[in-house]
Amino acid sequence: MVNDGGEDVREVVDTAAGSIPATYIAHERGKGRAAAANAGLKAARGRYLNFLDDDDVFLPDHVETLVSYLTAGNEKVAYSSVLSVYFTGPVERPEHRAREEVVFNLEFDPDILLFQNYIPLMSVLFSRDVLSKAGDFSEEMDLFEDWDFWIRVSRHFPFHHIDRITAEYRFYGVSDAEGAHREKYRYDSALAAVFDRVKPLLSGGAWVNFLNNGSMGRFRLPGLAAAAKMVELEQRVAACQKEILGLKERLEDPASHGFGTGVSTDPSADRRQGRKGIRRVHGMAGFAGRAACRVWTKLSDIVRK
């Protein structure tokens, strides 16, 4: 437990730990997120390592799920899916648990990781062997130090995603993770610092992969599909409008229906014949057909009157 310059909570830690061995480290002053993480890494003695901020939560099966996977396959890095939970007040009151969403459940892709921080710190359990290749956290970074660390780890080891929610990423009084970070840190400059670090790793293939499969791809590709669908709908609407115009012209010229030279003496038969034509319009486009049927009804009422 690393207390980075905050109020002393040793007694709380000892009480919560019970019979579990716990090492308590207290910094006299705050040294920042990366320094706190490095202090924890230095003090830890286990074969596997996992971080947890004091405002987030492991579900009961988190460690077991990830350790079981790594030990079964002799793997080095695994991460689970995470539930984002938004609170409007103290967590002890259920009504303050305002919203839940699953955002962090993406499969591992080392290229996309260069552009998008999609692996929350608490979701990853990794072997101590990773440190010999990736080094420790960069203490000159006050934000995204975890993202920078994962990028370096990903150059040496594959990450294995377990599609199972085993942790909660908690937010208080904000609507998303970016909003929470913007309140506390110089977000844009920190983001620029990450991209400066990854420039040597960027390639044309990585860019294309991100554009197609990253966060931009999740908007861009559906957008292209929606645009194509819109063109198709516009064509169908134009065909419906042409059909409606033809029906209107036929109404204005009853003789073309064989109604005679005057107003029909059987308006109900006229409406039935018109609606028969409208059913063809229904088959072309649902919403346009329904609109056409409403137009036909109004026009036939005019003829009847």
N, C-alpha and C positions, 0 to 999 in steps of 0.2 A: 504494500500500500504506500503510494507516494503522495505526500501532502505538499503541494507546491506553494508554500508560503501562506497557506490558509490557517484558520483556527485549529488548534490542536484537537485531534479526534482519536488519539491513541486508545483511550478507554473504550470508545465506541467500536473501534476495530477489534480490540481484544475480546469484547463481549460478543460481537457478531461472529468472530472466528471460532470461538469455543475451543474444541480440541484440535482444530486444524491449525498447523503451524503457520504463523503470519509474521512477516517482516514489515516493520513500520519505518518509513523514511520520511523525515520532515525537513523541508528546505526552509531556512530562516526567512528568505524572501522568494518571491515568485521568479522562477527562471524560464518559464515558458513550457509549452506543450512538449516540444521535442526533448528538452532537457529532462523533463519528468519521465518521459518514456524511456530515455536512455538510462536513467537511474533505476527504473524498474527492471530493465534488461540486465543490468549489471548485478543486481541483487538476486535475481531469480536463479534457481538451481535446477529447475525441472528440465525434462527432455523436450517438452513442448511449451510454447509460449502463446499467450492470448491476452489482449488488452481489454479493459473495461473502464470507461469513464464513470464517474460517480453518479451521473444523472441518467445512465442507461441501464438496461436489465438483461441478464442472461435468463432464458427459460430453463427449467430444471434439466432438460435433456441436451443442452447446448454442448457442454464439454464432452459428454459421453458420445454424442453423435459424431463429432469431429475427430476425437481421439480414436474411436473405433475404426473410422474410415482410414486414417493415416496408418495405424498399426497393421490393419489387415492387408494393405497393399504396399507397405514400406514407402509411402509417399511422404512428401515434405511440406506441402501447403494445401489446405482445404478451407473452404468458407461456405457458410450457409446463407439462406435467405433471411431477410430482416424485415420486421414489421415497423413501419414508422407510425408513431402515435403522437397526437397533438393534444396538449392540455391547456385549459384556460384558467387553471387554478391548482391548488394543492392536489397531489395525486391520490391522497387518502380518500377523497370524495369522488365517487364514481361519476357524478354528473359533470365533472371537470374533464373527463376523458372525451374530448369533443369529436375527434376524427381519427380514423385508422386508414392506412393505405400500404400496399406492397409496391415499393418502387425499386428496392435493391434486391433483385432476384435474377440478374442477368448471368448468362453463361460466360465463362472466361474467354477473353480474347485479348492477347497482349497488345495488339495494334490499337484497339479501341481504348485501352487503358491509358494510352499516351494522350488522348484527347478528353477523356471523360472519367471522372472519379466515381465509379459505380460499386466500389467495395468498401463498406463501412469498416472502421478499424476493429470494432468488437466482433465482427462476423468471422474473422480469420484466425485460425489456429495453425501454427507453423513449427517446424522442427528447429531446434537450436542450430542445426547445421547450416541454416540459411544465413546466419550472421557472418559466417566466414567468407561468404561470397558477396553479400549485399552491404555489409557494414552496418552502422547504426543510423539513428535518425539525424537529419541535418539541423543542427541547433540554430543556424542563422535564419531558419524559416519559422515564422510565427503562425502560419496556417498552411494546410495542405502538406505538412511534413509526413503524414501517413501515406498520402497519394504518392509523393516522391519516393517513399520507402518501398511501396508496392511495385512501382515501376522498376526500381532497381532489382528487386527480388524476381520480378517476372522475366528479366533478361537471362536468368540462370535456372529458374524452376517453373514448371507448369503449375497453375492453380487448378484445383478441382472443386467445382461448385456442387453442393448438395442442395437440391431444390426442396428445402424444408425450413420453415421458419423456426429459429431457435433463439432469437434475441429481439429486443425492442430498442429502437432508436427513438429517443424521446425528445420532444420539442415543447417549449413552454412559451405561450403567448406569441407565437409566430406561425406563419402558414406553411413554411417549407424550410429545408436545410440551408438554402442560400440566404434566406432572410435572417436566419439565426446567426450565420457567420458574418453577414454584412453589419449587424448591430455591434459586433465585438472587434472586428478586424478590418484591415485595409484590404478588402476582398479582391478588387481588381488588380492591385499591384502584386498580391500574393499569387493570383492566377497567372499573371504575366511571368512571375519568377519560375513557376513550374514549366511553362512552355519554353522559356529560355533554356532550361535544363534539358528538355527532351528534344531540342532542335536537331542534335546529331543523330537521333534515332528515327526521325521522320523520313518517310519515303513516299513515293507516289502511290505505291500499293497500300500503305497504311492510310493515306488520305482517302483513297477510293473505298476502302473497307469501312472507314468511319462514316463517310457520306451515305453508304448503302445500308450499314448495319448498326451504326451508333445512334445516339439520341437524335441527330439530324436526320438519319435515314428513317427513323420511326415516324417522322413528320413528312419528309420529302416524298417517299415512295407512296404512302397513302394519298398524298396531295396530288401526285401525278395520276394515280388511278381515279381519284375523284374528278379531276379535270377531264379525263377521257369519258367518264360516265356523264359528266355535264354536257359534253358535246353530243353524245348519243341522245340524251334527253331533249336537248334543244332541237335536234333533227326530228324527233318524234312529235314534239310540240308543234313544230312547223307543219308537219303532215296533218296533225289534228286540226290546226287552224285552217288549213286548206280545205279539209273535209267539212268543217263547220261553215266556211264561206259558201261552199257548194250547196249545202242544205239551206242556207239562208236564201240563196238565189232561187232555189226550187220553191221555197215558200212564197217568195215574191211573185212567182209565175206559176199559179196553180194549174194552168193548162199543161205544163210539162209533166204533171203527175197524172194527167187524165182526169183532173177534177172538173173540167169544163171551163167556161170562160168567166164564171162568177165564183163567189165564195162557196165552198163545199157545203152541201147540206148534211154531211156526216162528219163533224169535226173529230169525233172519237176515232173514226177510221183513219183520218188524216194523221192524227197523233200516233196511232199504232204504226203506220207506215214510216213516219219520221223516226220514231224510236227504234224501229228495225235498223235503220241506217246508223243511228247513233251507237247501236251495239257494236258495230264495226269499229267505231272510234274508241270505244271502251277497250277493245282488244289491242289497240295501238299504244295507248298510254293511259294508265289508270286515272291519274289526277286530271289530265287534260280531257279524257273521256267524260269524267263526271262533270267537269265544267261545261263541256259541250251539251250534255244532257240537260243541264240547268238552262242553257241558252235556248235549246229546242223547246223546252216546256214554256218558257216565257213567250217565244215567238208563236207557238201554236195557240196560246191563250189569246194573243193579239188577233190572230186569224179568226178564232172562234167568235170573238167579240165583234 
